[in-house]
Amino acid sequence: MPRFDGTGPAGYGPMTGRGFGPCAQGFGFRRFQRWLPQDELTELELAEKELTAELEAVRQRKQDLKGQK
């Protein structure tokens, strides 16, 4: 958030950017929530699944591009 005022990029509100700011590292508005270890574990497992799927998509795209040569 450019001015750290909660408006997000271009004033559209939170969670509208590309995830490059301090909120991406967990220092945003979520820091005030109380996390139970179970909740954090569930959140981390979900993030792991999403990242694994994204990595697989990147690998597939690389293979597609190599096949075009």
A tleap script that builds the chain and sets N, CA, C and O, in Angstrom:
source leaprc.protein.ff14SB
mol = sequence {
  NMET PRO ARG PHE ASP GLY THR GLY PRO ALA
  GLY TYR GLY PRO MET THR GLY ARG GLY PHE
  GLY PRO CYS ALA GLN GLY PHE GLY PHE ARG
  ARG PHE GLN ARG TRP LEU PRO GLN ASP GLU
  LEU THR GLU LEU GLU LEU ALA GLU LYS GLU
  LEU THR ALA GLU LEU GLU ALA VAL ARG GLN
  ARG LYS GLN ASP LEU LYS GLY GLN CLYS
}
set mol.1.N position { 0.840 -1.168 0.000 }
set mol.1.CA position { 0.000 0.000 0.000 }
set mol.1.C position { 0.886 1.231 0.000 }
set mol.1.O position { 1.701 1.425 0.901 }
set mol.2.N position { 0.723 2.036 -0.990 }
set mol.2.CA position { 1.649 3.147 -1.183 }
set mol.2.C position { 1.799 4.059 0.024 }
set mol.2.O position { 2.913 4.464 0.359 }
set mol.3.N position { 0.698 4.384 0.679 }
set mol.3.CA position { 0.786 5.292 1.817 }
set mol.3.C position { 0.470 4.583 3.130 }
set mol.3.O position { 0.276 5.235 4.155 }
set mol.4.N position { 0.418 3.262 3.106 }
set mol.4.CA position { 0.134 2.458 4.293 }
set mol.4.C position { -1.156 2.908 4.986 }
set mol.4.O position { -1.262 2.886 6.212 }
set mol.5.N position { -2.138 3.320 4.163 }
set mol.5.CA position { -3.394 3.799 4.720 }
set mol.5.C position { -4.543 2.812 4.514 }
set mol.5.O position { -5.697 3.133 4.798 }
set mol.6.N position { -4.230 1.616 4.024 }
set mol.6.CA position { -5.249 0.589 3.854 }
set mol.6.C position { -6.030 0.678 2.557 }
set mol.6.O position { -6.976 -0.083 2.355 }
set mol.7.N position { -5.649 1.605 1.663 }
set mol.7.CA position { -6.415 1.758 0.432 }
set mol.7.C position { -5.904 0.870 -0.690 }
set mol.7.O position { -6.598 0.708 -1.695 }
set mol.8.N position { -4.731 0.295 -0.560 }
set mol.8.CA position { -4.194 -0.564 -1.609 }
set mol.8.C position { -3.707 0.246 -2.803 }
set mol.8.O position { -3.761 1.476 -2.788 }
set mol.9.N position { -3.234 -0.442 -3.830 }
set mol.9.CA position { -2.749 0.243 -5.023 }
set mol.9.C position { -3.870 1.016 -5.711 }
set mol.9.O position { -4.970 0.491 -5.880 }
set mol.10.N position { -3.612 2.206 -6.091 }
set mol.10.CA position { -4.554 3.063 -6.821 }
set mol.10.C position { -5.852 3.293 -6.057 }
set mol.10.O position { -6.858 3.681 -6.651 }
set mol.11.N position { -5.842 3.057 -4.736 }
set mol.11.CA position { -7.005 3.319 -3.924 }
set mol.11.C position { -8.132 2.306 -4.054 }
set mol.11.O position { -9.257 2.591 -3.642 }
set mol.12.N position { -7.862 1.124 -4.619 }
set mol.12.CA position { -8.904 0.118 -4.828 }
set mol.12.C position { -9.169 -0.758 -3.611 }
set mol.12.O position { -10.095 -1.570 -3.634 }
set mol.13.N position { -8.394 -0.618 -2.569 }
set mol.13.CA position { -8.620 -1.406 -1.369 }
set mol.13.C position { -7.568 -2.494 -1.203 }
set mol.13.O position { -6.770 -2.732 -2.109 }
set mol.14.N position { -7.563 -3.158 -0.041 }
set mol.14.CA position { -6.557 -4.176 0.212 }
set mol.14.C position { -6.763 -5.401 -0.673 }
set mol.14.O position { -7.861 -5.631 -1.180 }
set mol.15.N position { -5.720 -6.173 -0.851 }
set mol.15.CA position { -5.717 -7.416 -1.609 }
set mol.15.C position { -5.961 -7.207 -3.102 }
set mol.15.O position { -6.470 -8.107 -3.771 }
set mol.16.N position { -5.603 -6.025 -3.640 }
set mol.16.CA position { -5.814 -5.777 -5.060 }
set mol.16.C position { -4.505 -5.651 -5.816 }
set mol.16.O position { -4.521 -5.442 -7.029 }
set mol.17.N position { -3.382 -5.768 -5.145 }
set mol.17.CA position { -2.093 -5.614 -5.810 }
set mol.17.C position { -1.514 -6.942 -6.250 }
set mol.17.O position { -2.211 -7.954 -6.317 }
set mol.18.N position { -0.208 -6.918 -6.552 }
set mol.18.CA position { 0.466 -8.117 -7.040 }
set mol.18.C position { 1.180 -8.868 -5.938 }
set mol.18.O position { 1.828 -9.876 -6.223 }
set mol.19.N position { 1.096 -8.434 -4.704 }
set mol.19.CA position { 1.693 -9.168 -3.603 }
set mol.19.C position { 3.170 -8.901 -3.392 }
set mol.19.O position { 3.872 -9.746 -2.835 }
set mol.20.N position { 3.662 -7.741 -3.826 }
set mol.20.CA position { 5.071 -7.430 -3.661 }
set mol.20.C position { 5.365 -6.579 -2.427 }
set mol.20.O position { 6.528 -6.358 -2.090 }
set mol.21.N position { 4.338 -6.110 -1.764 }
set mol.21.CA position { 4.542 -5.220 -0.622 }
set mol.21.C position { 4.750 -5.974 0.676 }
set mol.21.O position { 4.833 -7.202 0.684 }
set mol.22.N position { 4.835 -5.234 1.780 }
set mol.22.CA position { 5.078 -5.859 3.077 }
set mol.22.C position { 3.954 -6.791 3.511 }
set mol.22.O position { 4.181 -7.680 4.332 }
set mol.23.N position { 2.751 -6.610 2.982 }
set mol.23.CA position { 1.651 -7.511 3.340 }
set mol.23.C position { 1.899 -8.922 2.830 }
set mol.23.O position { 1.400 -9.889 3.406 }
set mol.24.N position { 2.661 -9.044 1.762 }
set mol.24.CA position { 2.947 -10.363 1.207 }
set mol.24.C position { 3.764 -11.208 2.182 }
set mol.24.O position { 3.682 -12.436 2.160 }
set mol.25.N position { 4.544 -10.560 3.027 }
set mol.25.CA position { 5.328 -11.309 4.005 }
set mol.25.C position { 4.582 -11.503 5.318 }
set mol.25.O position { 5.171 -11.962 6.297 }
set mol.26.N position { 3.330 -11.171 5.356 }
set mol.26.CA position { 2.540 -11.379 6.564 }
set mol.26.C position { 2.598 -10.236 7.549 }
set mol.26.O position { 2.215 -10.396 8.708 }
set mol.27.N position { 3.074 -9.075 7.107 }
set mol.27.CA position { 3.187 -7.946 8.017 }
set mol.27.C position { 2.040 -6.957 7.832 }
set mol.27.O position { 2.077 -5.858 8.386 }
set mol.28.N position { 1.031 -7.332 7.065 }
set mol.28.CA position { -0.083 -6.440 6.797 }
set mol.28.C position { -1.149 -6.540 7.862 }
set mol.28.O position { -0.855 -6.800 9.028 }
set mol.29.N position { -2.402 -6.330 7.452 }
set mol.29.CA position { -3.497 -6.282 8.417 }
set mol.29.C position { -3.718 -7.615 9.106 }
set mol.29.O position { -4.345 -7.655 10.165 }
set mol.30.N position { -3.223 -8.713 8.537 }
set mol.30.CA position { -3.426 -10.033 9.133 }
set mol.30.C position { -2.619 -10.218 10.411 }
set mol.30.O position { -2.901 -11.135 11.182 }
set mol.31.N position { -1.641 -9.389 10.650 }
set mol.31.CA position { -0.779 -9.609 11.806 }
set mol.31.C position { -1.517 -9.482 13.137 }
set mol.31.O position { -1.020 -9.931 14.170 }
set mol.32.N position { -2.699 -8.873 13.113 }
set mol.32.CA position { -3.431 -8.671 14.352 }
set mol.32.C position { -4.355 -9.841 14.674 }
set mol.32.O position { -4.927 -9.904 15.762 }
set mol.33.N position { -4.499 -10.763 13.732 }
set mol.33.CA position { -5.315 -11.935 14.004 }
set mol.33.C position { -4.551 -12.872 14.920 }
set mol.33.O position { -3.326 -12.972 14.847 }
set mol.34.N position { -5.273 -13.542 15.763 }
set mol.34.CA position { -4.649 -14.556 16.613 }
set mol.34.C position { -4.736 -15.882 15.891 }
set mol.34.O position { -5.824 -16.352 15.560 }
set mol.35.N position { -3.588 -16.480 15.649 }
set mol.35.CA position { -3.527 -17.745 14.937 }
set mol.35.C position { -3.372 -18.876 15.926 }
set mol.35.O position { -2.519 -18.837 16.813 }
set mol.36.N position { -4.197 -19.867 15.764 }
set mol.36.CA position { -3.992 -21.107 16.485 }
set mol.36.C position { -3.032 -21.950 15.647 }
set mol.36.O position { -3.034 -21.842 14.421 }
set mol.37.N position { -2.225 -22.774 16.277 }
set mol.37.CA position { -1.294 -23.596 15.504 }
set mol.37.C position { -1.993 -24.409 14.413 }
set mol.37.O position { -1.435 -24.592 13.332 }
set mol.38.N position { -3.201 -24.896 14.680 }
set mol.38.CA position { -3.938 -25.667 13.669 }
set mol.38.C position { -4.272 -24.792 12.474 }
set mol.38.O position { -4.137 -25.223 11.329 }
set mol.39.N position { -4.707 -23.564 12.732 }
set mol.39.CA position { -5.050 -22.644 11.653 }
set mol.39.C position { -3.825 -22.332 10.806 }
set mol.39.O position { -3.897 -22.308 9.578 }
set mol.40.N position { -2.718 -22.098 11.463 }
set mol.40.CA position { -1.493 -21.785 10.727 }
set mol.40.C position { -1.053 -22.977 9.893 }
set mol.40.O position { -0.629 -22.807 8.749 }
set mol.41.N position { -1.145 -24.173 10.442 }
set mol.41.CA position { -0.770 -25.376 9.708 }
set mol.41.C position { -1.665 -25.553 8.483 }
set mol.41.O position { -1.180 -25.867 7.396 }
set mol.42.N position { -2.961 -25.352 8.661 }
set mol.42.CA position { -3.888 -25.456 7.538 }
set mol.42.C position { -3.564 -24.423 6.472 }
set mol.42.O position { -3.574 -24.728 5.280 }
set mol.43.N position { -3.279 -23.207 6.898 }
set mol.43.CA position { -2.931 -22.132 5.967 }
set mol.43.C position { -1.646 -22.457 5.207 }
set mol.43.O position { -1.562 -22.226 4.001 }
set mol.44.N position { -0.659 -22.987 5.901 }
set mol.44.CA position { 0.604 -23.345 5.248 }
set mol.44.C position { 0.427 -24.497 4.270 }
set mol.44.O position { 1.043 -24.505 3.204 }
set mol.45.N position { -0.401 -25.459 4.618 }
set mol.45.CA position { -0.659 -26.576 3.703 }
set mol.45.C position { -1.354 -26.090 2.433 }
set mol.45.O position { -1.036 -26.542 1.333 }
set mol.46.N position { -2.292 -25.180 2.587 }
set mol.46.CA position { -2.970 -24.607 1.432 }
set mol.46.C position { -1.989 -23.835 0.553 }
set mol.46.O position { -2.007 -23.970 -0.671 }
set mol.47.N position { -1.138 -23.033 1.174 }
set mol.47.CA position { -0.140 -22.279 0.417 }
set mol.47.C position { 0.804 -23.222 -0.320 }
set mol.47.O position { 1.183 -22.957 -1.461 }
set mol.48.N position { 1.184 -24.321 0.328 }
set mol.48.CA position { 2.064 -25.305 -0.305 }
set mol.48.C position { 1.406 -25.911 -1.547 }
set mol.48.O position { 2.059 -26.066 -2.579 }
set mol.49.N position { 0.123 -26.253 -1.455 }
set mol.49.CA position { -0.593 -26.815 -2.598 }
set mol.49.C position { -0.667 -25.820 -3.744 }
set mol.49.O position { -0.469 -26.184 -4.903 }
set mol.50.N position { -0.953 -24.563 -3.422 }
set mol.50.CA position { -1.041 -23.534 -4.462 }
set mol.50.C position { 0.305 -23.308 -5.136 }
set mol.50.O position { 0.378 -23.184 -6.358 }
set mol.51.N position { 1.367 -23.254 -4.342 }
set mol.51.CA position { 2.700 -23.046 -4.912 }
set mol.51.C position { 3.146 -24.242 -5.746 }
set mol.51.O position { 3.797 -24.073 -6.778 }
set mol.52.N position { 2.801 -25.442 -5.307 }
set mol.52.CA position { 3.149 -26.640 -6.069 }
set mol.52.C position { 2.446 -26.623 -7.418 }
set mol.52.O position { 3.053 -26.947 -8.439 }
set mol.53.N position { 1.175 -26.249 -7.430 }
set mol.53.CA position { 0.426 -26.169 -8.684 }
set mol.53.C position { 1.018 -25.102 -9.607 }
set mol.53.O position { 1.119 -25.303 -10.817 }
set mol.54.N position { 1.402 -23.982 -9.030 }
set mol.54.CA position { 2.001 -22.916 -9.837 }
set mol.54.C position { 3.347 -23.351 -10.410 }
set mol.54.O position { 3.655 -23.066 -11.568 }
set mol.55.N position { 4.143 -24.037 -9.605 }
set mol.55.CA position { 5.434 -24.534 -10.073 }
set mol.55.C position { 5.240 -25.533 -11.205 }
set mol.55.O position { 5.983 -25.506 -12.186 }
set mol.56.N position { 4.266 -26.400 -11.085 }
set mol.56.CA position { 3.992 -27.371 -12.141 }
set mol.56.C position { 3.582 -26.672 -13.428 }
set mol.56.O position { 3.982 -27.089 -14.515 }
set mol.57.N position { 2.785 -25.609 -13.315 }
set mol.57.CA position { 2.383 -24.846 -14.499 }
set mol.57.C position { 3.593 -24.193 -15.164 }
set mol.57.O position { 3.675 -24.154 -16.392 }
set mol.58.N position { 4.520 -23.686 -14.379 }
set mol.58.CA position { 5.745 -23.087 -14.925 }
set mol.58.C position { 6.567 -24.149 -15.640 }
set mol.58.O position { 7.064 -23.915 -16.742 }
set mol.59.N position { 6.712 -25.305 -15.025 }
set mol.59.CA position { 7.482 -26.394 -15.649 }
set mol.59.C position { 6.828 -26.838 -16.954 }
set mol.59.O position { 7.516 -27.091 -17.943 }
set mol.60.N position { 5.509 -26.933 -16.955 }
set mol.60.CA position { 4.803 -27.337 -18.174 }
set mol.60.C position { 5.003 -26.311 -19.274 }
set mol.60.O position { 5.226 -26.669 -20.430 }
set mol.61.N position { 4.925 -25.033 -18.917 }
set mol.61.CA position { 5.121 -23.970 -19.919 }
set mol.61.C position { 6.534 -24.016 -20.479 }
set mol.61.O position { 6.733 -23.805 -21.675 }
set mol.62.N position { 7.518 -24.289 -19.628 }
set mol.62.CA position { 8.901 -24.419 -20.107 }
set mol.62.C position { 9.011 -25.569 -21.106 }
set mol.62.O position { 9.668 -25.436 -22.139 }
set mol.63.N position { 8.372 -26.692 -20.801 }
set mol.63.CA position { 8.411 -27.828 -21.715 }
set mol.63.C position { 7.735 -27.485 -23.047 }
set mol.63.O position { 8.219 -27.867 -24.113 }
set mol.64.N position { 6.617 -26.763 -22.974 }
set mol.64.CA position { 5.931 -26.358 -24.188 }
set mol.64.C position { 6.822 -25.484 -25.051 }
set mol.64.O position { 6.874 -25.657 -26.268 }
set mol.65.N position { 7.521 -24.549 -24.432 }
set mol.65.CA position { 8.394 -23.649 -25.190 }
set mol.65.C position { 9.594 -24.388 -25.773 }
set mol.65.O position { 10.025 -24.091 -26.887 }
set mol.66.N position { 10.131 -25.342 -25.031 }
set mol.66.CA position { 11.253 -26.136 -25.540 }
set mol.66.C position { 10.810 -26.976 -26.736 }
set mol.66.O position { 11.591 -27.196 -27.662 }
set mol.67.N position { 9.584 -27.439 -26.722 }
set mol.67.CA position { 9.070 -28.255 -27.811 }
set mol.67.C position { 8.820 -27.468 -29.088 }
set mol.67.O position { 8.743 -28.052 -30.169 }
set mol.68.N position { 8.692 -26.147 -28.976 }
set mol.68.CA position { 8.447 -25.303 -30.139 }
set mol.68.C position { 9.710 -25.007 -30.932 }
set mol.68.O position { 9.631 -24.565 -32.078 }
set mol.69.N position { 10.865 -25.242 -30.339 }
set mol.69.CA position { 12.131 -24.890 -31.006 }
set mol.69.C position { 12.428 -25.808 -32.152 }
set mol.69.O position { 13.451 -25.653 -32.819 }
savepdb mol mol.pdb
quit
